[in-house]
Amino acid sequence: MERRVRILVTIAMIVALAGLMLITVEPEIDLSVDQLMESPNQYEGDTFRLHGTVMSMDMNNDSLSLQGVNHTIVIDFSGASLPSGVDEGKTISVRGELTASDDDWTMHAYEIKTGCPSKYEAEA
């Protein structure tokens, strides 16, 4: 009888820990510049991952312009380290928070990653 109780208690603990892990992990939102700019108000103040192509960089102001097919957004990377592979025309992924400034939108980056563009494109 004692062995059965130990097994049941162990199984219950494993199930409880697995349940806690699933509850505390939120899926991360992953958007393209065009998807974001269709309804930016929906994401204001949220932290998410954004991907697009670097259009221009301003190293003096720690900012860059990230473009999609139809839209562009300013990325403030003063709160993140800029990887060495970031350059105009390169596809990057930025994790950060979206804020409104005047009549424009700015994403304050926490993390910037470079990589293969196919990584960020939806499968056809």
Backbone bond lengths (Angstrom), bond angles and torsions (degrees), N, CA, C in turn:
res aa  C-N    CA-C-N  psi(-1)  N-CA   C-N-CA  omega(-1)  CA-C   N-CA-C  phi
1 M - - - 1.455 - - 1.533 111.82 -
2 E 1.317 116.68 -41.02 1.449 120.88 -178.10 1.535 111.45 -63.52
3 R 1.307 117.32 -37.08 1.468 120.98 179.00 1.529 110.77 -64.27
4 R 1.325 116.70 -41.67 1.473 121.01 178.07 1.528 111.33 -61.47
5 V 1.285 117.13 -41.62 1.466 121.55 -179.81 1.529 109.96 -63.48
6 R 1.332 117.33 -44.48 1.461 120.79 178.65 1.529 111.40 -61.68
7 I 1.313 116.91 -41.34 1.469 121.15 179.14 1.524 109.94 -64.66
8 L 1.325 118.04 -45.78 1.460 122.05 179.63 1.528 111.46 -63.25
9 V 1.316 117.48 -41.12 1.459 121.15 178.69 1.532 109.90 -65.18
10 T 1.325 117.53 -42.13 1.461 121.64 178.58 1.526 110.84 -62.45
11 I 1.318 117.35 -45.96 1.463 121.63 178.78 1.526 110.43 -62.48
12 A 1.318 117.88 -42.42 1.462 121.61 179.25 1.524 110.79 -62.68
13 M 1.320 117.32 -39.99 1.464 120.38 178.96 1.529 111.09 -66.60
14 I 1.326 117.33 -40.69 1.470 120.62 178.80 1.521 110.61 -63.38
15 V 1.332 117.12 -43.98 1.460 121.31 178.99 1.529 110.41 -64.09
16 A 1.326 117.31 -42.21 1.463 121.01 179.70 1.531 110.92 -63.78
17 L 1.328 118.64 -43.77 1.463 121.77 178.64 1.529 111.71 -65.18
18 A 1.317 117.12 -40.70 1.468 120.15 177.41 1.525 110.09 -63.79
19 G 1.315 118.04 -40.39 1.462 121.83 177.37 1.521 111.93 -62.80
20 L 1.320 117.37 -42.22 1.463 121.14 178.34 1.524 111.47 -64.33
21 M 1.332 117.09 -38.24 1.465 120.13 178.72 1.530 110.37 -64.48
22 L 1.302 118.13 -40.10 1.460 121.28 -179.18 1.524 111.91 -70.09
23 I 1.312 117.00 -33.89 1.464 121.07 -178.98 1.521 111.29 -70.82
24 T 1.331 118.05 -39.63 1.457 121.16 -173.39 1.522 114.20 -83.71
25 V 1.322 119.40 -11.65 1.461 121.59 -178.62 1.523 109.22 -97.69
26 E 1.340 115.19 116.06 1.461 120.76 177.18 1.518 108.76 -95.56
27 P 1.323 117.72 136.85 1.458 118.33 176.37 1.525 110.22 -68.57
28 E 1.320 116.85 141.99 1.459 120.56 -178.67 1.522 110.04 -87.98
29 I 1.322 115.70 136.87 1.455 122.19 177.63 1.526 107.81 -76.02
30 D 1.322 117.20 135.26 1.456 123.06 179.66 1.527 107.86 -128.14
31 L 1.334 116.89 114.07 1.466 121.84 -175.22 1.516 112.09 -126.84
32 S 1.332 115.61 154.79 1.456 120.48 168.55 1.529 107.02 -89.72
33 V 1.317 117.34 166.82 1.466 121.42 179.02 1.529 110.03 -58.66
34 D 1.326 117.68 -44.10 1.464 120.88 -179.20 1.525 112.33 -64.75
35 Q 1.336 117.70 -40.53 1.470 120.32 177.64 1.525 110.61 -62.20
36 L 1.325 116.74 -42.68 1.459 121.02 179.77 1.520 111.63 -63.82
37 M 1.316 117.11 -46.72 1.457 120.97 -172.97 1.529 113.72 -75.72
38 E 1.333 117.60 -8.43 1.468 120.00 173.38 1.526 110.31 -66.68
39 S 1.331 117.60 -36.31 1.466 121.53 177.77 1.530 109.92 -151.29
40 P 1.340 117.25 72.05 1.470 120.23 -176.31 1.528 113.89 -65.77
41 N 1.331 117.40 -27.71 1.474 119.34 179.47 1.522 111.79 -58.09
42 Q 1.301 116.52 -31.44 1.464 122.14 -179.07 1.533 111.97 -63.68
43 Y 1.337 116.82 -27.10 1.468 121.28 -174.43 1.532 113.38 -109.30
44 E 1.319 118.23 2.80 1.460 120.78 -178.11 1.525 110.78 -59.31
45 G 1.334 116.08 128.78 1.458 122.11 179.54 1.513 113.81 83.74
46 D 1.327 118.14 -6.47 1.465 121.66 -179.93 1.521 110.52 -88.34
47 T 1.325 115.76 154.52 1.456 122.09 172.80 1.513 107.81 -102.38
48 F 1.327 116.45 129.30 1.460 121.19 -179.11 1.519 109.42 -157.44
49 R 1.322 115.39 175.77 1.464 121.63 178.77 1.525 108.85 -103.94
50 L 1.333 115.96 134.13 1.455 123.39 -178.06 1.523 108.62 -126.23
51 H 1.328 117.09 138.94 1.458 119.02 177.47 1.518 111.00 -130.66
52 G 1.323 114.22 147.13 1.451 121.72 -179.72 1.518 109.98 -176.67
53 T 1.315 115.59 -171.24 1.462 122.32 -177.36 1.526 109.78 -104.94
54 V 1.325 116.38 134.66 1.458 121.19 178.95 1.528 108.62 -69.78
55 M 1.334 115.76 119.84 1.459 121.13 179.75 1.533 110.46 -91.15
56 S 1.344 116.30 -46.16 1.463 120.57 178.60 1.518 108.99 -152.90
57 M 1.344 115.38 157.84 1.460 121.04 -179.27 1.519 109.43 -130.02
58 D 1.335 116.57 140.58 1.460 122.76 175.45 1.524 107.06 -124.84
59 M 1.319 116.15 95.11 1.467 120.86 -175.89 1.527 111.86 -68.24
60 N 1.335 117.95 -25.56 1.469 120.79 179.77 1.519 111.42 -68.94
61 N 1.325 117.80 -34.32 1.463 122.29 -178.75 1.523 112.88 -104.04
62 D 1.327 117.52 8.15 1.469 121.91 -177.73 1.523 111.30 50.18
63 S 1.323 116.86 50.10 1.464 120.45 179.52 1.515 110.27 -140.57
64 L 1.308 114.56 158.64 1.450 121.35 174.98 1.518 108.65 -147.02
65 S 1.327 116.29 158.92 1.458 122.04 176.69 1.518 107.67 -102.81
66 L 1.320 115.28 126.51 1.460 121.80 179.52 1.515 107.66 -109.28
67 Q 1.324 117.32 128.59 1.457 119.97 -175.43 1.518 112.10 -118.97
68 G 1.316 113.44 151.22 1.446 122.14 170.75 1.513 107.23 -109.06
69 V 1.316 116.98 -149.06 1.459 120.27 177.53 1.524 110.26 -77.76
70 N 1.354 116.84 -43.32 1.464 121.12 -174.50 1.525 114.98 -115.44
71 H 1.317 118.14 -15.16 1.473 121.10 -172.79 1.520 111.37 -130.69
72 T 1.340 114.08 162.79 1.469 122.41 177.46 1.522 108.30 -135.89
73 I 1.339 116.46 147.49 1.464 121.24 176.72 1.522 108.86 -138.54
74 V 1.337 116.29 149.03 1.463 122.31 178.54 1.530 108.39 -88.16
75 I 1.322 115.58 133.92 1.465 122.51 177.43 1.519 107.63 -112.92
76 D 1.334 116.78 123.15 1.466 122.88 175.02 1.524 106.52 -95.40
77 F 1.336 117.01 109.27 1.464 119.65 -177.34 1.528 112.77 -103.07
78 S 1.328 117.33 23.99 1.464 120.32 179.24 1.532 111.65 -66.05
79 G 1.327 117.73 -21.21 1.466 121.30 179.84 1.514 113.13 -99.00
80 A 1.335 117.83 12.05 1.462 121.48 -177.97 1.518 109.64 -139.78
81 S 1.305 116.37 157.48 1.462 119.37 174.28 1.520 108.43 -88.47
82 L 1.302 116.09 138.11 1.453 122.76 -177.46 1.527 108.98 -90.75
83 P 1.346 118.12 116.71 1.468 120.00 179.68 1.528 111.40 -63.45
84 S 1.300 116.43 156.02 1.466 120.91 -176.51 1.526 112.99 -66.82
85 G 1.337 119.19 -23.49 1.452 121.69 -177.70 1.517 114.89 -82.02
86 V 1.328 118.01 -1.33 1.463 120.66 -178.15 1.521 109.38 -78.07
87 D 1.337 115.90 124.32 1.452 121.62 179.27 1.517 108.20 -157.27
88 E 1.311 117.20 163.62 1.459 120.97 179.69 1.524 109.93 -58.76
89 G 1.335 115.31 135.79 1.454 121.63 -179.24 1.512 114.40 89.15
90 K 1.322 118.45 -7.78 1.465 122.54 -179.81 1.524 110.28 -88.86
91 T 1.333 116.31 147.25 1.459 121.79 175.70 1.523 108.18 -89.43
92 I 1.336 115.96 130.63 1.463 120.94 179.94 1.520 109.76 -131.62
93 S 1.315 114.68 165.49 1.454 122.74 174.59 1.529 107.40 -121.53
94 V 1.331 116.33 130.11 1.464 121.85 -176.52 1.521 108.76 -121.78
95 R 1.320 117.08 130.41 1.463 121.75 173.65 1.513 106.66 -107.35
96 G 1.350 115.89 127.69 1.452 118.62 -178.34 1.507 112.31 -176.66
97 E 1.339 115.16 -164.45 1.468 122.63 -175.94 1.521 110.01 -120.01
98 L 1.328 115.65 136.74 1.459 122.13 -178.07 1.523 110.29 -92.22
99 T 1.338 115.75 131.79 1.462 120.77 176.07 1.526 109.67 -134.62
100 A 1.317 114.92 152.69 1.463 121.05 176.52 1.519 108.33 -91.11
101 S 1.344 116.29 137.04 1.459 120.61 175.80 1.526 107.04 -136.83
102 D 1.318 115.36 114.71 1.462 122.85 -173.79 1.531 108.55 57.27
103 D 1.323 117.44 -120.47 1.461 120.71 178.95 1.520 111.29 -104.68
104 D 1.323 117.00 16.77 1.456 121.47 -175.58 1.527 110.11 -125.30
105 W 1.321 116.18 168.41 1.466 122.03 178.84 1.517 109.24 -115.05
106 T 1.339 115.24 142.12 1.461 121.63 177.78 1.515 108.52 -132.12
107 M 1.316 115.33 138.67 1.465 120.23 174.07 1.521 107.59 -106.52
108 H 1.329 116.31 125.15 1.461 122.34 178.12 1.526 107.40 -93.13
109 A 1.328 116.42 109.90 1.461 122.56 -172.48 1.521 112.65 -78.07
110 Y 1.336 115.24 137.53 1.466 122.67 171.67 1.529 109.87 -103.63
111 E 1.354 114.71 -28.78 1.456 120.36 -175.51 1.532 108.48 -150.75
112 I 1.316 116.45 137.92 1.465 121.70 177.16 1.521 107.92 -128.55
113 K 1.332 115.81 131.75 1.465 121.34 179.02 1.517 109.88 -127.56
114 T 1.314 114.74 144.50 1.461 120.34 172.89 1.516 107.50 -108.63
115 G 1.291 116.46 162.95 1.455 119.28 178.49 1.500 111.20 173.00
116 C 1.287 114.95 -170.60 1.452 122.15 179.99 1.524 109.82 -68.92
117 P 1.346 119.57 129.48 1.463 122.06 -178.62 1.527 113.32 -56.41
118 S 1.327 117.69 -32.40 1.463 119.65 -178.62 1.522 111.34 -65.03
119 K 1.332 117.55 -20.66 1.451 121.51 177.24 1.522 112.03 -63.25
120 Y 1.346 116.33 -30.59 1.440 120.85 -173.42 1.526 113.23 -101.29
121 E 1.329 117.82 -6.11 1.452 120.85 -177.82 1.511 110.34 -93.58
122 A 1.330 116.87 142.13 1.458 121.37 177.53 1.517 109.26 -68.82
123 E 1.336 115.53 145.65 1.462 119.48 178.01 1.507 109.89 -70.78
124 A 1.322 116.10 142.26 1.477 120.67 -178.70 1.511 111.19 -83.33
